[in-house]
């Protein structure tokens, strides 16, 4: 019995052998299951809920409590909505990235799937980078782009103000960088550790420390991503941000992302299964 089998040749660099197939495998884990629409609805609802609460409920609460001047002192409804999305929303996205990506490597190390995959003609760099790239695409689309578009619509329609698109997109770019920091951090921790507890513990401590105690750690603002949500809010609202305040944390976060990725690649190259 014979059969004609058509084999599709995949052109890849030798040092990235296996990346295309691994990327397809990781992408299917997001887009061929219920995971994509569940997360899409979850983060869409979160963004709309945060912004709508500030725009529609806060004025009613202020009127009922006789504190209507508080809204004006905060910069108006538009500024309240921006603060809700870019500060609270960025925090929620960072925590979501950590929780959703904690098992990227650990689960496959525990089940033996990583060892089985690496027994094939697959480069270890390709294994790590395929997980990073596929997760980054999902995070960008489901957790940032879709909620960001919805928040923009609610802000513009709910306040009746014209929100400039270019500054808003610049603010979204800062949120992307903020999320990438925690994605690469979680990926690196998954390479270094073999259980979920230290991955979740270390990553959540870092993000919550920045949210709760950043005011007490002002000397670290320029070398951490902790101020990025506030800077994203100011940028999206088309407010002037001094270069000395904006660029150091942006460049430091980019550097941290590179360091985390390189550390994950180097460590994984020397990991024994």
C-alpha positions in Angstrom: 0.0 0.0 0.0 1.5 3.3 -1.0 0.6 6.9 -0.4 1.8 10.1 -1.8 3.0 12.4 1.0 3.7 16.0 0.3 6.3 17.4 2.6 6.5 21.2 3.1 10.0 22.4 3.4 10.5 25.0 6.1 13.4 27.5 5.7 14.9 28.5 8.9 18.3 29.7 10.2 20.2 26.8 11.9 20.3 28.6 15.3 16.5 28.9 15.2 15.7 25.4 13.9 12.2 24.4 15.0 10.9 27.9 15.7 8.2 27.9 13.1 6.6 24.7 14.2 6.9 25.5 17.9 5.4 29.0 17.3 2.4 27.3 15.6 2.1 24.9 18.5 2.1 27.7 21.1 -0.3 29.8 19.0 -2.8 27.0 18.8 -2.8 26.9 22.6 -4.2 30.4 22.5 -6.3 30.6 19.3 -7.6 27.0 18.8 -9.2 26.8 22.2 -11.7 28.8 24.2 -8.8 30.6 25.8 -8.8 33.4 23.3 -12.4 34.5 23.5 -12.6 34.0 27.3 -9.7 36.3 27.8 -10.9 38.7 25.1 -14.3 39.1 26.9 -12.6 39.2 30.3 -10.2 42.0 29.6 -12.7 43.9 27.4 -15.2 43.8 30.3 -12.5 44.9 32.8 -11.5 47.9 30.7 -15.1 49.0 30.0 -16.0 48.5 33.6 -13.1 50.5 35.0 -13.6 53.5 32.7 -17.4 53.4 32.9 -17.3 53.4 36.7 -15.2 56.6 36.7 -17.2 58.4 34.1 -20.8 57.4 35.0 -20.8 56.4 38.7 -18.3 58.8 40.2 -20.3 61.9 39.3 -23.4 60.4 40.8 -21.5 59.4 44.0 -20.0 62.9 44.2 -23.4 64.5 43.8 -24.9 62.3 46.4 -22.2 63.0 48.9 -21.9 66.7 48.1 -18.3 66.4 46.9 -18.8 67.5 43.3 -15.7 69.7 43.4 -13.6 66.6 43.9 -14.2 65.5 40.2 -13.0 68.9 39.0 -10.0 68.9 41.3 -9.0 65.5 39.9 -8.9 67.0 36.4 -12.4 66.1 35.2 -14.1 63.0 34.0 -11.7 62.4 31.1 -8.7 62.4 33.5 -10.5 60.1 35.9 -11.2 57.7 33.1 -7.6 57.7 31.9 -6.3 57.2 35.4 -8.6 54.2 35.9 -7.6 52.5 32.6 -3.9 53.3 32.5 -3.0 52.9 36.2 -5.5 50.3 37.5 -5.8 48.6 34.1 -2.1 48.4 33.6 -1.7 46.8 37.0 -4.5 44.3 36.2 -2.9 43.4 32.9 0.5 42.9 34.5 -1.0 40.5 37.1 -2.9 38.8 34.3 0.3 38.3 32.3 2.0 36.7 35.3 -0.9 34.4 36.0 -1.5 33.3 32.4 2.2 32.8 31.5 3.5 31.2 34.7 3.1 27.7 33.1 4.7 28.5 29.8 7.8 26.4 30.6 7.2 24.9 34.0 4.3 22.7 33.0 6.2 21.2 30.1 9.3 20.6 32.3 7.2 18.8 34.9 5.3 16.6 32.3 8.4 15.8 30.3 7.1 17.4 27.2 10.0 19.9 27.1 12.5 17.0 27.2 10.6 15.2 24.4 10.4 18.3 22.2 14.1 19.0 22.6 15.0 15.5 21.6 13.8 16.5 18.1 15.8 18.7 15.8 14.9 21.8 17.8 17.2 24.5 19.1 16.7 25.5 22.7 16.7 29.2 21.8 13.8 28.5 19.4 11.8 26.8 22.1 12.1 29.8 24.5 11.6 32.4 21.8 8.5 30.7 20.3 6.8 30.8 23.7 7.8 34.4 24.2 6.6 35.6 20.7 3.3 33.6 20.7 2.4 34.9 24.2 3.4 38.4 23.3 1.0 38.4 20.3 -1.9 37.1 22.4 -1.2 39.7 25.2 -1.0 42.5 22.7 -4.3 41.6 21.0 -6.4 40.3 23.8 -5.2 42.1 26.9 -4.1 45.5 25.5 -5.3 46.3 21.9 -8.9 45.2 22.4 -9.5 46.7 25.8 -7.6 49.8 24.8 -9.9 50.4 21.8 -12.9 49.8 24.0 -11.7 52.2 26.6 -11.0 54.9 24.0 -14.6 54.5 22.7 -16.1 54.8 26.2 -13.9 57.7 27.1 -14.8 59.7 24.0 -18.5 58.9 24.0 -19.0 59.0 27.8 -17.4 62.4 28.3 -18.3 64.0 25.0 -14.8 65.2 24.7 -12.5 64.7 21.7 -9.6 62.5 22.8 -6.5 62.9 20.6 -5.6 59.5 19.0 -1.8 60.0 18.7 -1.1 60.7 22.4 -3.5 57.9 23.4 -1.6 55.4 21.2 1.7 56.6 22.7 0.3 55.9 26.1 -0.8 52.4 24.9 2.8 51.9 23.7 4.0 52.5 27.3 1.5 50.0 28.6 2.8 47.4 26.1 6.3 47.9 27.3 5.1 47.6 30.9 3.4 44.3 30.1 6.5 43.1 28.2 8.6 43.6 31.3 6.4 41.2 33.3 6.1 38.7 30.4 9.9 38.4 30.1 10.3 38.3 33.8 7.8 35.5 34.2 9.3 33.6 31.3 12.8 33.9 32.9 11.6 32.8 36.3 9.9 29.8 34.6 13.3 28.7 33.2 15.1 29.2 36.5 12.6 27.4 38.7 10.7 24.1 38.5 7.6 25.0 40.5 5.0 27.7 40.2 5.3 29.2 43.7 8.6 31.1 43.3 7.5 32.3 39.8 4.2 33.7 41.1 5.7 34.9 44.4 8.6 36.9 42.9 6.7 38.4 40.0 3.7 39.4 42.1 5.9 40.9 44.8 7.6 43.1 42.2 4.4 44.3 40.6 2.6 44.9 43.9 5.6 46.6 45.4 5.6 49.1 42.6 1.9 49.7 42.9 1.7 50.0 46.7 5.0 51.5 47.7 6.4 53.3 44.6 6.0 56.6 46.5 8.4 55.4 49.2 10.9 54.1 46.6 11.3 57.2 44.5 15.1 56.6 43.9 14.1 53.4 42.0 11.7 55.2 39.6 14.3 55.7 36.9 15.4 52.0 36.8 12.1 50.2 37.2 8.8 50.1 35.3 6.9 51.2 38.3 6.2 54.7 37.0 5.2 53.6 33.5 1.4 53.4 34.2 1.4 57.0 35.5 3.5 58.1 32.6 1.1 56.3 30.2 -1.8 58.2 31.7 -0.1 61.6 31.4 1.0 60.8 27.8 -2.4 59.5 26.7 -4.0 62.7 28.1 -1.7 64.8 26.0 0.0 66.3 29.0 3.6 67.4 28.9 6.0 64.9 30.5 9.6 66.1 31.1 12.1 64.1 29.1 14.2 63.5 32.3 11.1 61.8 33.9 9.9 59.9 30.8 13.0 58.4 29.2 15.0 56.8 32.0 12.3 54.3 33.1 11.4 53.6 29.4 15.0 52.8 28.5 15.6 50.9 31.8 12.5 48.7 31.1 13.7 47.9 27.6 17.1 46.9 29.1 15.4 44.8 31.7 13.4 43.0 29.0 16.6 42.2 27.1 18.4 41.1 30.2 15.5 38.8 31.2 15.2 37.3 27.8 19.0 36.7 27.5 19.1 35.2 31.0 16.3 32.8 30.1 18.1 31.8 26.8 21.4 31.2 28.5 20.0 29.3 31.5 17.8 27.1 29.3 20.8 26.2 27.1 22.5 24.7 30.2 19.4 23.1 31.8 19.4 19.4 32.1 16.3 17.3 31.9 
